[in-house]
Amino acid sequence: MTQTGDEQIVRTIVHVMRHGEVHNPTGVLYGRLPGFYLSERGQQQAKKVAEHLAGRDIKRLVVSPLQRAQETARPISETLGLEIETEDELIEAGNVFEGTNFAEGKGVLLKPQHWWKLRNPFKPSWGEPYTEIRDRMVRVATSVRDSVRGHEAVIVSHQLPVYTLRLHYEGKGFFHDPRKRECDLASLTSIVYEGDAVAEIKYSEPSAGI
């Protein structure tokens, strides 16, 4: 808690986590498809983040319904003694290429019949609009912040939703190169609020090296 004159400003932190590595040997763009679970490395990453968060003043754990996010949250739940609260609005972004293979040499982007879907990278035309991703992620982050004021919480979601939320809070445009997202597997994008305002965004990779 900080103080400005006679007014006390409550400091709240919402850690927005990307899930761990997924078992995906064929390189499928799995999106919202069921049945994609954490690899052994992904499980180790989740445990490492749980150890990193142990002892912090975390009051809630709110998680995407997809299996890989639920599995990522499990060690955090066990370590911190928190219930996993499933929130549908934290789901992966919708994508028309879901279920296709993006592996080098046989990716769908090499096929002219798919080029029309790429006509507008600013929306984007191939998936859920950035503005819709932003709106649902802001709703969850704001609701969670309000419910744990003066404490901390963890949200587990997916790369594009997490990064879109960060771009919004940093006042940046949504169009970007996906290869340059600072949102690695099992990373934490920690949003520090002072009152209702975002005071700082901290990025960390507690499981780096696994």
Z-matrix of the N, CA and C atoms (Angstrom, degrees):
N
C 1 1.468
C 2 1.517 1 109.39
N 3 1.325 2 116.59 1 129.83
C 4 1.462 3 121.38 2 176.42
C 5 1.520 4 108.84 3 -108.91
N 6 1.324 5 115.60 4 165.83
C 7 1.456 6 119.25 5 -176.36
C 8 1.520 7 109.77 6 -132.82
N 9 1.318 8 116.00 7 131.96
C 10 1.462 9 122.60 8 176.42
C 11 1.520 10 108.04 9 -120.39
N 12 1.330 11 116.74 10 107.44
C 13 1.464 12 119.89 11 -174.83
C 14 1.514 13 108.62 12 62.20
N 15 1.334 14 116.22 13 -126.24
C 16 1.464 15 120.53 14 178.79
C 17 1.528 16 112.16 15 -91.61
N 18 1.340 17 116.68 16 0.75
C 19 1.460 18 120.65 17 -175.10
C 20 1.520 19 111.27 18 -100.89
N 21 1.319 20 116.25 19 128.71
C 22 1.452 21 121.30 20 176.60
C 23 1.526 22 109.68 21 -93.43
N 24 1.333 23 116.61 22 131.39
C 25 1.454 24 122.18 23 -179.97
C 26 1.527 25 108.73 24 -107.95
N 27 1.306 26 115.78 25 123.21
C 28 1.461 27 120.81 26 -177.45
C 29 1.524 28 110.34 27 -80.60
N 30 1.315 29 115.65 28 130.98
C 31 1.465 30 122.38 29 179.67
C 32 1.529 31 108.94 30 -99.65
N 33 1.312 32 116.18 31 126.18
C 34 1.466 33 122.88 32 -178.45
C 35 1.521 34 108.67 33 -131.42
N 36 1.329 35 117.02 34 142.21
C 37 1.468 36 120.76 35 179.74
C 38 1.524 37 109.98 36 -123.99
N 39 1.315 38 115.91 37 128.19
C 40 1.465 39 121.73 38 173.53
C 41 1.526 40 107.11 39 -115.36
N 42 1.326 41 116.14 40 113.41
C 43 1.460 42 122.34 41 178.23
C 44 1.531 43 108.26 42 -87.55
N 45 1.331 44 116.60 43 116.97
C 46 1.461 45 121.06 44 -179.37
C 47 1.531 46 107.54 45 -103.37
N 48 1.313 47 115.60 46 112.12
C 49 1.460 48 121.94 47 -171.43
C 50 1.524 49 111.64 48 -105.40
N 51 1.318 50 115.89 49 139.71
C 52 1.466 51 120.83 50 168.67
C 53 1.531 52 107.93 51 -88.20
N 54 1.319 53 116.61 52 144.00
C 55 1.466 54 120.54 53 179.73
C 56 1.529 55 111.81 54 -62.63
N 57 1.325 56 116.41 55 167.03
C 58 1.461 57 122.08 56 178.73
C 59 1.519 58 112.79 57 -79.45
N 60 1.328 59 114.99 58 -179.29
C 61 1.467 60 121.20 59 -177.18
C 62 1.528 61 111.65 60 -61.18
N 63 1.327 62 115.49 61 140.62
C 64 1.469 63 122.57 62 -178.17
C 65 1.525 64 110.18 63 -103.60
N 66 1.322 65 115.88 64 144.29
C 67 1.466 66 121.30 65 173.81
C 68 1.522 67 107.46 66 -73.80
N 69 1.347 68 116.42 67 109.57
C 70 1.472 69 120.94 68 -173.61
C 71 1.528 70 108.85 69 -151.94
N 72 1.336 71 117.66 70 65.89
C 73 1.467 72 120.90 71 -173.37
C 74 1.523 73 114.67 72 -64.24
N 75 1.335 74 119.20 73 -21.97
C 76 1.464 75 120.97 74 -177.68
C 77 1.523 76 113.32 75 -95.57
N 78 1.321 77 118.11 76 -0.77
C 79 1.459 78 120.93 77 176.20
C 80 1.510 79 115.01 78 71.51
N 81 1.317 80 117.12 79 35.02
C 82 1.462 81 121.52 80 179.15
C 83 1.520 82 110.29 81 -77.09
N 84 1.326 83 116.79 82 140.85
C 85 1.466 84 120.61 83 170.23
C 86 1.528 85 105.88 84 -78.22
N 87 1.311 86 117.11 85 95.65
C 88 1.472 87 120.50 86 -168.23
C 89 1.516 88 113.65 87 -80.09
N 90 1.315 89 118.46 88 -25.36
C 91 1.461 90 120.25 89 174.94
C 92 1.517 91 113.23 90 50.01
N 93 1.336 92 114.99 91 -119.57
C 94 1.464 93 120.93 92 -178.69
C 95 1.529 94 112.60 93 -99.26
N 96 1.329 95 117.41 94 8.89
C 97 1.458 96 120.39 95 -178.30
C 98 1.524 97 111.08 96 -63.88
N 99 1.328 98 117.66 97 142.87
C 100 1.465 99 120.97 98 177.80
C 101 1.530 100 111.28 99 -76.74
N 102 1.313 101 116.25 100 164.66
C 103 1.454 102 121.13 101 171.51
C 104 1.513 103 115.96 102 88.86
N 105 1.310 104 118.51 103 2.97
C 106 1.467 105 120.52 104 178.03
C 107 1.525 106 108.64 105 -98.38
N 108 1.316 107 114.68 106 116.18
C 109 1.462 108 121.67 107 -172.15
C 110 1.532 109 110.72 108 -116.80
N 111 1.320 110 116.39 109 169.41
C 112 1.460 111 120.34 110 -179.09
C 113 1.525 112 111.34 111 -68.75
N 114 1.311 113 115.32 112 141.74
C 115 1.460 114 121.07 113 170.92
C 116 1.530 115 108.18 114 -73.84
N 117 1.312 116 116.32 115 174.64
C 118 1.470 117 119.63 116 176.39
C 119 1.527 118 110.45 117 -60.36
N 120 1.332 119 116.16 118 -40.40
C 121 1.471 120 119.77 119 177.19
C 122 1.519 121 110.52 120 -63.88
N 123 1.333 122 116.96 121 -40.87
C 124 1.455 123 120.66 122 178.78
C 125 1.523 124 112.17 123 -61.08
N 126 1.323 125 116.71 124 -37.97
C 127 1.462 126 120.59 125 177.50
C 128 1.522 127 110.87 126 -65.53
N 129 1.331 128 115.81 127 -39.28
C 130 1.472 129 120.01 128 177.96
C 131 1.525 130 110.48 129 -66.06
N 132 1.323 131 116.55 130 -39.26
C 133 1.465 132 120.41 131 177.95
C 134 1.529 133 110.85 132 -61.29
N 135 1.324 134 115.96 133 -43.91
C 136 1.466 135 120.03 134 -179.03
C 137 1.525 136 111.06 135 -62.86
N 138 1.308 137 116.57 136 -41.01
C 139 1.478 138 120.66 137 178.90
C 140 1.530 139 110.77 138 -64.95
N 141 1.323 140 115.95 139 -39.44
C 142 1.467 141 120.02 140 -179.91
C 143 1.523 142 111.14 141 -63.89
N 144 1.326 143 116.87 142 -41.57
C 145 1.463 144 119.81 143 178.74
C 146 1.523 145 110.13 144 -66.48
N 147 1.331 146 117.26 145 -38.86
C 148 1.465 147 120.78 146 177.45
C 149 1.522 148 110.60 147 -59.61
N 150 1.316 149 116.73 148 -42.28
C 151 1.475 150 120.83 149 177.44
C 152 1.523 151 110.47 150 -63.83
N 153 1.315 152 116.34 151 -39.69
C 154 1.476 153 121.43 152 179.70
C 155 1.528 154 111.48 153 -63.45
N 156 1.326 155 116.57 154 -35.10
C 157 1.465 156 120.82 155 -176.70
C 158 1.526 157 113.18 156 -87.40
N 159 1.307 158 116.80 157 -11.80
C 160 1.470 159 120.59 158 -178.31
C 161 1.523 160 110.35 159 -57.29
N 162 1.312 161 116.38 160 134.82
C 163 1.454 162 121.31 161 177.69
C 164 1.512 163 113.59 162 90.29
N 165 1.319 164 118.36 163 -9.02
C 166 1.462 165 119.98 164 177.43
C 167 1.524 166 109.78 165 -80.86
N 168 1.307 167 115.05 166 162.61
C 169 1.472 168 121.80 167 -174.42
C 170 1.528 169 110.85 168 -85.38
N 171 1.328 170 116.13 169 59.00
C 172 1.463 171 122.01 170 -174.55
C 173 1.525 172 110.13 171 -95.23
N 174 1.330 173 116.07 172 127.44
C 175 1.459 174 121.90 173 -173.26
C 176 1.524 175 114.28 174 -108.90
N 177 1.342 176 117.85 175 -21.56
C 178 1.468 177 120.31 176 -178.59
C 179 1.521 178 110.80 177 -140.52
N 180 1.343 179 115.26 178 152.66
C 181 1.458 180 123.25 179 177.47
C 182 1.527 181 106.68 180 -133.85
N 183 1.324 182 116.82 181 107.15
C 184 1.468 183 122.74 182 -172.46
C 185 1.530 184 108.16 183 -116.96
N 186 1.342 185 116.87 184 128.23
C 187 1.462 186 120.20 185 -161.95
C 188 1.533 187 112.64 186 -135.93
N 189 1.337 188 115.38 187 143.54
C 190 1.462 189 122.40 188 171.83
C 191 1.532 190 109.68 189 -57.56
N 192 1.348 191 117.73 190 150.05
C 193 1.456 192 120.08 191 -179.77
C 194 1.524 193 114.52 192 -74.24
N 195 1.330 194 118.92 193 -12.63
C 196 1.457 195 120.57 194 -176.00
C 197 1.529 196 111.61 195 -71.28
N 198 1.331 197 115.19 196 147.16
C 199 1.460 198 121.93 197 -171.56
C 200 1.520 199 112.88 198 -55.39
N 201 1.317 200 117.73 199 -42.55
C 202 1.462 201 120.34 200 -176.25
C 203 1.527 202 111.72 201 -65.13
N 204 1.333 203 117.25 202 -32.61
C 205 1.460 204 120.71 203 177.74
C 206 1.530 205 110.67 204 -75.25
N 207 1.316 206 116.61 205 -40.79
C 208 1.456 207 121.05 206 178.43
C 209 1.528 208 110.54 207 -61.84
N 210 1.333 209 116.78 208 -42.19
C 211 1.467 210 120.42 209 178.90
C 212 1.525 211 111.42 210 -67.72
N 213 1.324 212 116.76 211 -34.46
C 214 1.469 213 120.32 212 177.17
C 215 1.524 214 110.58 213 -65.81
N 216 1.325 215 116.39 214 -35.71
C 217 1.462 216 120.73 215 -177.32
C 218 1.523 217 113.17 216 -76.18
N 219 1.330 218 117.55 217 -22.34
C 220 1.463 219 120.29 218 -172.08
C 221 1.534 220 113.86 219 -57.85
N 222 1.357 221 119.90 220 -48.28
C 223 1.468 222 118.94 221 178.09
C 224 1.526 223 112.95 222 -63.19
N 225 1.328 224 116.72 223 -32.73
C 226 1.469 225 119.98 224 177.60
C 227 1.524 226 109.24 225 -66.45
N 228 1.320 227 116.24 226 -43.67
C 229 1.463 228 121.50 227 178.10
C 230 1.519 229 110.98 228 -58.39
N 231 1.341 230 115.92 229 -45.92
C 232 1.462 231 120.33 230 -177.38
C 233 1.524 232 111.92 231 -69.74
N 234 1.321 233 116.67 232 -39.42
C 235 1.467 234 120.94 233 -177.83
C 236 1.525 235 111.99 234 -71.62
N 237 1.322 236 117.18 235 -40.69
C 238 1.463 237 120.93 236 -175.96
C 239 1.519 238 113.11 237 -95.45
N 240 1.338 239 116.92 238 -7.41
C 241 1.463 240 119.66 239 -179.10
C 242 1.510 241 113.19 240 68.65
N 243 1.334 242 115.76 241 37.23
C 244 1.460 243 120.79 242 -178.17
C 245 1.521 244 111.00 243 -112.45
N 246 1.311 245 116.33 244 146.20
C 247 1.461 246 122.00 245 173.91
C 248 1.526 247 109.63 246 -74.03
N 249 1.336 248 116.78 247 140.91
C 250 1.459 249 120.92 248 173.16
C 251 1.523 250 108.02 249 -80.84
N 252 1.323 251 116.64 250 115.61
C 253 1.460 252 122.10 251 177.60
C 254 1.526 253 108.60 252 -99.43
N 255 1.319 254 117.45 253 116.07
C 256 1.463 255 121.52 254 -177.59
C 257 1.522 256 110.22 255 -84.39
N 258 1.335 257 114.89 256 131.07
C 259 1.465 258 121.06 257 -178.86
C 260 1.534 259 108.86 258 -130.08
N 261 1.329 260 116.44 259 114.26
C 262 1.460 261 121.67 260 -176.04
C 263 1.521 262 113.19 261 -60.63
N 264 1.326 263 118.31 262 -29.36
C 265 1.469 264 120.71 263 -176.64
C 266 1.526 265 113.23 264 -72.12
N 267 1.320 266 117.05 265 -6.59
C 268 1.465 267 120.71 266 177.61
C 269 1.524 268 112.35 267 -92.16
N 270 1.335 269 117.67 268 5.44
C 271 1.461 270 122.41 269 -175.95
C 272 1.522 271 111.64 270 -63.53
N 273 1.336 272 115.60 271 162.08
C 274 1.464 273 121.97 272 177.06
C 275 1.529 274 110.04 273 -58.87
N 276 1.333 275 116.23 274 155.63
C 277 1.464 276 120.86 275 176.87
C 278 1.522 277 110.56 276 -66.92
N 279 1.324 278 116.15 277 142.94
C 280 1.456 279 120.65 278 175.17
C 281 1.526 280 110.71 279 -68.49
N 282 1.357 281 117.44 280 146.20
C 283 1.457 282 121.39 281 -176.26
C 284 1.531 283 109.39 282 -152.49
N 285 1.335 284 117.58 283 128.59
C 286 1.467 285 120.55 284 -177.90
C 287 1.522 286 112.39 285 -68.48
N 288 1.333 287 117.53 286 -16.48
C 289 1.460 288 120.97 287 179.38
C 290 1.533 289 112.71 288 -89.91
N 291 1.311 290 116.77 289 4.90
C 292 1.459 291 121.44 290 -179.69
C 293 1.534 292 110.53 291 -53.59
N 294 1.331 293 116.33 292 131.53
C 295 1.456 294 121.45 293 178.81
C 296 1.513 295 114.41 294 91.15
N 297 1.333 296 117.32 295 -5.98
C 298 1.458 297 121.18 296 179.33
C 299 1.520 298 110.10 297 -95.93
N 300 1.312 299 115.51 298 170.88
C 301 1.458 300 120.79 299 -174.90
C 302 1.526 301 110.18 300 -107.18
N 303 1.317 302 115.87 301 124.22
C 304 1.458 303 121.23 302 -179.43
C 305 1.527 304 112.09 303 -103.77
N 306 1.332 305 116.17 304 12.77
C 307 1.462 306 119.29 305 -178.05
C 308 1.528 307 110.46 306 -62.64
N 309 1.310 308 115.97 307 148.48
C 310 1.466 309 121.69 308 -177.27
C 311 1.535 310 110.58 309 -57.98
N 312 1.319 311 116.33 310 133.57
C 313 1.449 312 121.28 311 176.60
C 314 1.510 313 114.22 312 92.53
N 315 1.309 314 118.79 313 -17.59
C 316 1.466 315 120.47 314 -179.64
C 317 1.526 316 111.11 315 -141.13
N 318 1.308 317 115.96 316 21.42
C 319 1.449 318 119.78 317 -178.84
C 320 1.518 319 113.30 318 -73.18
N 321 1.325 320 116.03 319 154.46
C 322 1.462 321 120.83 320 -178.53
C 323 1.526 322 111.92 321 -67.26
N 324 1.318 323 118.15 322 -22.04
C 325 1.463 324 119.81 323 -177.80
C 326 1.518 325 112.32 324 -69.11
N 327 1.332 326 117.64 325 -13.28
C 328 1.457 327 120.81 326 178.14
C 329 1.529 328 112.00 327 -83.05
N 330 1.329 329 116.26 328 -6.72
C 331 1.462 330 120.50 329 -175.57
C 332 1.529 331 110.36 330 -99.29
N 333 1.349 332 117.28 331 121.13
C 334 1.472 333 120.88 332 -176.53
C 335 1.517 334 114.53 333 -56.10
N 336 1.333 335 118.24 334 -29.81
C 337 1.466 336 119.67 335 -178.18
C 338 1.523 337 112.43 336 -65.10
N 339 1.315 338 117.02 337 -15.38
C 340 1.463 339 120.36 338 179.93
C 341 1.530 340 112.73 339 -96.34
N 342 1.315 341 117.52 340 -9.13
C 343 1.464 342 119.98 341 -172.76
C 344 1.526 343 112.64 342 -64.36
N 345 1.333 344 117.46 343 -30.19
C 346 1.469 345 120.67 344 179.57
C 347 1.522 346 110.77 345 -60.83
N 348 1.312 347 116.03 346 -32.49
C 349 1.467 348 120.34 347 -178.65
C 350 1.530 349 111.73 348 -68.88
N 351 1.321 350 116.18 349 -15.54
C 352 1.466 351 121.38 350 -177.57
C 353 1.526 352 112.59 351 -99.83
N 354 1.329 353 116.77 352 13.08
C 355 1.466 354 120.97 353 -170.45
C 356 1.520 355 114.21 354 -64.66
N 357 1.325 356 118.06 355 -26.96
C 358 1.468 357 120.09 356 -176.76
C 359 1.525 358 110.65 357 -133.04
N 360 1.323 359 117.28 358 92.73
C 361 1.471 360 120.01 359 -179.15
C 362 1.525 361 113.71 360 -72.74
N 363 1.333 362 117.57 361 -10.01
C 364 1.452 363 120.32 362 -177.11
C 365 1.523 364 113.13 363 -84.73
N 366 1.338 365 116.87 364 -18.24
C 367 1.470 366 119.83 365 -178.01
C 368 1.523 367 114.12 366 -83.35
N 369 1.331 368 124.45 367 -53.86
C 370 1.457 369 129.19 368 -4.19
C 371 1.530 370 111.46 369 -91.34
N 372 1.339 371 116.45 370 158.55
C 373 1.463 372 121.03 371 -175.56
C 374 1.526 373 112.80 372 -75.39
N 375 1.324 374 118.01 373 -14.14
C 376 1.468 375 120.30 374 -177.47
C 377 1.527 376 113.61 375 -94.77
N 378 1.318 377 117.00 376 1.10
C 379 1.461 378 116.85 377 -177.37
C 380 1.511 379 113.36 378 -164.43
N 381 1.299 380 115.06 379 -165.29
C 382 1.467 381 122.22 380 179.79
C 383 1.525 382 109.97 381 -58.82
N 384 1.323 383 118.69 382 129.40
C 385 1.467 384 120.67 383 -179.48
C 386 1.537 385 112.11 384 -57.83
N 387 1.324 386 115.64 385 141.99
C 388 1.461 387 120.35 386 178.61
C 389 1.529 388 111.35 387 -55.60
N 390 1.325 389 116.85 388 -36.98
C 391 1.465 390 119.76 389 -177.90
C 392 1.532 391 111.49 390 -64.65
N 393 1.334 392 116.61 391 -34.80
C 394 1.465 393 119.81 392 178.13
C 395 1.521 394 111.49 393 -72.40
N 396 1.336 395 116.23 394 -38.90
C 397 1.470 396 120.04 395 175.53
C 398 1.529 397 109.10 396 -61.54
N 399 1.330 398 115.78 397 -46.95
C 400 1.474 399 120.70 398 178.70
C 401 1.519 400 111.10 399 -56.04
N 402 1.319 401 116.48 400 -49.07
C 403 1.465 402 119.94 401 -174.38
C 404 1.525 403 111.95 402 -60.89
N 405 1.326 404 116.83 403 -44.97
C 406 1.471 405 118.05 404 -177.84
C 407 1.534 406 111.91 405 -71.39
N 408 1.338 407 116.69 406 -35.32
C 409 1.465 408 118.70 407 178.59
C 410 1.526 409 111.24 408 -69.89
N 411 1.325 410 117.39 409 -38.64
C 412 1.465 411 120.75 410 176.94
C 413 1.527 412 110.31 411 -64.02
N 414 1.324 413 116.79 412 -40.77
C 415 1.466 414 119.53 413 178.57
C 416 1.522 415 111.22 414 -58.48
N 417 1.324 416 116.35 415 -45.94
C 418 1.468 417 119.32 416 -178.99
C 419 1.526 418 110.86 417 -67.90
N 420 1.334 419 117.03 418 -48.09
C 421 1.463 420 119.92 419 -178.14
C 422 1.526 421 111.51 420 -59.92
N 423 1.321 422 116.99 421 -40.98
C 424 1.464 423 121.45 422 -179.86
C 425 1.520 424 111.19 423 -67.33
N 426 1.324 425 116.55 424 -43.54
C 427 1.463 426 120.78 425 179.32
C 428 1.525 427 111.10 426 -63.40
N 429 1.326 428 115.82 427 -43.76
C 430 1.468 429 119.70 428 179.49
C 431 1.524 430 110.35 429 -65.56
N 432 1.323 431 116.82 430 -44.03
C 433 1.479 432 120.41 431 176.94
C 434 1.523 433 111.39 432 -55.36
N 435 1.320 434 116.46 433 -47.08
C 436 1.461 435 120.72 434 -177.22
C 437 1.525 436 112.11 435 -65.02
N 438 1.328 437 116.36 436 -29.06
C 439 1.471 438 119.86 437 -177.22
C 440 1.524 439 113.57 438 -82.86
N 441 1.341 440 117.38 439 -13.86
C 442 1.478 441 119.89 440 -177.97
C 443 1.523 442 111.52 441 -127.19
N 444 1.291 443 118.18 442 27.28
C 445 1.470 444 120.82 443 -174.87
C 446 1.536 445 111.65 444 -48.21
N 447 1.327 446 113.76 445 132.44
C 448 1.455 447 119.60 446 -179.06
C 449 1.517 448 113.29 447 84.78
N 450 1.329 449 116.61 448 -0.20
C 451 1.470 450 121.61 449 -179.03
C 452 1.518 451 108.83 450 -130.47
N 453 1.329 452 117.15 451 -155.91
C 454 1.456 453 122.08 452 -179.04
C 455 1.527 454 110.12 453 -133.13
N 456 1.326 455 116.07 454 162.16
C 457 1.456 456 122.05 455 176.55
C 458 1.525 457 108.58 456 -148.66
N 459 1.330 458 115.64 457 161.45
C 460 1.467 459 121.73 458 176.25
C 461 1.520 460 109.13 459 -121.83
N 462 1.323 461 115.76 460 133.06
C 463 1.465 462 123.65 461 172.72
C 464 1.529 463 106.64 462 -115.29
N 465 1.331 464 117.98 463 133.65
C 466 1.465 465 121.10 464 176.29
C 467 1.521 466 108.66 465 -114.34
N 468 1.328 467 116.08 466 120.33
C 469 1.463 468 120.89 467 -177.52
C 470 1.526 469 109.17 468 -139.85
N 471 1.330 470 117.12 469 -144.16
C 472 1.458 471 123.49 470 -171.06
C 473 1.523 472 109.89 471 -131.29
N 474 1.324 473 116.06 472 163.65
C 475 1.466 474 119.91 473 -168.35
C 476 1.529 475 114.15 474 -54.72
N 477 1.327 476 117.68 475 -55.37
C 478 1.462 477 118.85 476 -175.53
C 479 1.533 478 112.67 477 -65.04
N 480 1.325 479 119.89 478 -44.93
C 481 1.467 480 118.30 479 175.52
C 482 1.527 481 113.39 480 -59.30
N 483 1.330 482 116.90 481 -41.73
C 484 1.469 483 119.99 482 179.46
C 485 1.521 484 110.48 483 -63.69
N 486 1.326 485 116.58 484 -45.62
C 487 1.459 486 120.07 485 -176.23
C 488 1.528 487 111.82 486 -71.11
N 489 1.326 488 116.71 487 -34.60
C 490 1.464 489 120.04 488 176.60
C 491 1.523 490 110.78 489 -63.30
N 492 1.317 491 116.86 490 -41.67
C 493 1.467 492 121.09 491 176.77
C 494 1.523 493 110.31 492 -60.49
N 495 1.319 494 116.64 493 -43.90
C 496 1.464 495 120.00 494 179.41
C 497 1.524 496 111.28 495 -63.18
N 498 1.340 497 117.09 496 -45.74
C 499 1.469 498 119.79 497 179.24
C 500 1.524 499 111.02 498 -58.36
N 501 1.321 500 116.20 499 -40.25
C 502 1.467 501 120.30 500 178.89
C 503 1.523 502 110.85 501 -61.85
N 504 1.322 503 116.55 502 -50.40
C 505 1.465 504 119.56 503 -177.38
C 506 1.521 505 112.53 504 -67.24
N 507 1.325 506 116.91 505 -24.91
C 508 1.469 507 120.13 506 177.45
C 509 1.533 508 111.97 507 -88.03
N 510 1.330 509 116.55 508 -0.67
C 511 1.461 510 120.67 509 177.81
C 512 1.512 511 114.16 510 71.04
N 513 1.328 512 117.16 511 27.95
C 514 1.457 513 121.81 512 -178.10
C 515 1.526 514 110.92 513 -103.47
N 516 1.336 515 116.24 514 159.91
C 517 1.453 516 121.13 515 175.97
C 518 1.520 517 110.63 516 -69.19
N 519 1.318 518 116.14 517 157.75
C 520 1.459 519 119.97 518 -176.11
C 521 1.527 520 113.24 519 -84.15
N 522 1.339 521 118.16 520 -25.21
C 523 1.461 522 120.09 521 -179.03
C 524 1.527 523 109.24 522 -67.62
N 525 1.335 524 116.13 523 129.07
C 526 1.466 525 120.11 524 -176.35
C 527 1.525 526 109.55 525 -160.73
N 528 1.307 527 115.66 526 168.46
C 529 1.461 528 122.91 527 175.28
C 530 1.534 529 107.73 528 -87.65
N 531 1.339 530 118.72 529 114.10
C 532 1.470 531 120.52 530 -177.93
C 533 1.527 532 113.79 531 -56.52
N 534 1.323 533 117.12 532 -25.93
C 535 1.460 534 120.60 533 -179.14
C 536 1.523 535 112.18 534 -71.49
N 537 1.336 536 116.60 535 -14.39
C 538 1.463 537 120.16 536 -176.11
C 539 1.528 538 112.96 537 -109.58
N 540 1.337 539 116.63 538 13.85
C 541 1.461 540 119.21 539 178.06
C 542 1.527 541 110.48 540 -67.66
N 543 1.313 542 116.12 541 130.77
C 544 1.464 543 120.04 542 173.22
C 545 1.535 544 106.75 543 -87.81
N 546 1.326 545 114.88 544 79.89
C 547 1.461 546 120.52 545 -176.45
C 548 1.525 547 107.70 546 -161.66
N 549 1.318 548 116.20 547 67.75
C 550 1.457 549 121.67 548 -175.43
C 551 1.528 550 110.71 549 -73.56
N 552 1.317 551 115.80 550 170.11
C 553 1.461 552 121.27 551 178.00
C 554 1.531 553 110.81 552 -57.09
N 555 1.329 554 115.60 553 134.50
C 556 1.469 555 123.13 554 177.51
C 557 1.533 556 113.18 555 60.87
N 558 1.329 557 117.07 556 20.59
C 559 1.463 558 119.77 557 178.55
C 560 1.525 559 110.83 558 -81.10
N 561 1.325 560 115.28 559 164.09
C 562 1.458 561 122.85 560 177.44
C 563 1.526 562 109.75 561 -117.78
N 564 1.317 563 115.82 562 126.10
C 565 1.460 564 122.13 563 170.06
C 566 1.521 565 105.24 564 -108.58
N 567 1.316 566 116.31 565 100.83
C 568 1.464 567 121.72 566 -171.54
C 569 1.527 568 110.37 567 -95.28
N 570 1.319 569 115.27 568 118.03
C 571 1.465 570 121.93 569 -178.09
C 572 1.525 571 108.41 570 -96.41
N 573 1.307 572 115.29 571 117.85
C 574 1.464 573 121.02 572 -178.70
C 575 1.530 574 108.09 573 -101.00
N 576 1.320 575 115.33 574 117.22
C 577 1.467 576 121.16 575 179.05
C 578 1.522 577 110.02 576 -103.40
N 579 1.306 578 115.67 577 141.41
C 580 1.458 579 121.93 578 166.78
C 581 1.517 580 105.93 579 -116.53
N 582 1.316 581 115.98 580 106.06
C 583 1.454 582 120.34 581 -167.95
C 584 1.514 583 107.91 582 67.52
N 585 1.326 584 117.54 583 -128.25
C 586 1.464 585 121.89 584 177.86
C 587 1.526 586 112.71 585 -91.94
N 588 1.301 587 117.14 586 -10.23
C 589 1.464 588 121.23 587 -173.53
C 590 1.528 589 111.79 588 -89.52
N 591 1.329 590 115.21 589 143.98
C 592 1.462 591 120.37 590 174.18
C 593 1.522 592 107.91 591 -79.32
N 594 1.322 593 116.30 592 115.25
C 595 1.459 594 121.23 593 -177.98
C 596 1.521 595 112.05 594 -92.03
N 597 1.342 596 116.08 595 -30.01
C 598 1.460 597 119.64 596 -174.62
C 599 1.522 598 109.34 597 -164.06
N 600 1.327 599 115.54 598 150.10
C 601 1.451 600 120.76 599 172.10
C 602 1.527 601 107.95 600 -124.53
N 603 1.317 602 116.44 601 123.97
C 604 1.449 603 122.26 602 -178.68
C 605 1.535 604 109.64 603 -113.11
N 606 1.310 605 116.42 604 133.29
C 607 1.466 606 120.78 605 178.06
C 608 1.526 607 109.81 606 -112.58
N 609 1.322 608 116.43 607 135.25
C 610 1.468 609 119.38 608 179.60
C 611 1.525 610 110.00 609 -147.20
N 612 1.328 611 115.06 610 157.89
C 613 1.458 612 122.62 611 178.41
C 614 1.530 613 108.88 612 -128.35
N 615 1.331 614 117.28 613 79.27
C 616 1.470 615 120.60 614 -177.15
C 617 1.529 616 114.47 615 -60.14
N 618 1.340 617 116.83 616 -25.26
C 619 1.460 618 119.47 617 -176.84
C 620 1.524 619 112.77 618 -100.16
N 621 1.315 620 117.78 619 12.62
C 622 1.465 621 121.37 620 -179.86
C 623 1.521 622 109.71 621 -56.59
N 624 1.318 623 116.58 622 137.37
C 625 1.452 624 120.93 623 179.43
C 626 1.518 625 113.35 624 99.91
N 627 1.336 626 117.11 625 -13.66
C 628 1.473 627 119.35 626 177.76
C 629 1.525 628 109.15 627 -82.18
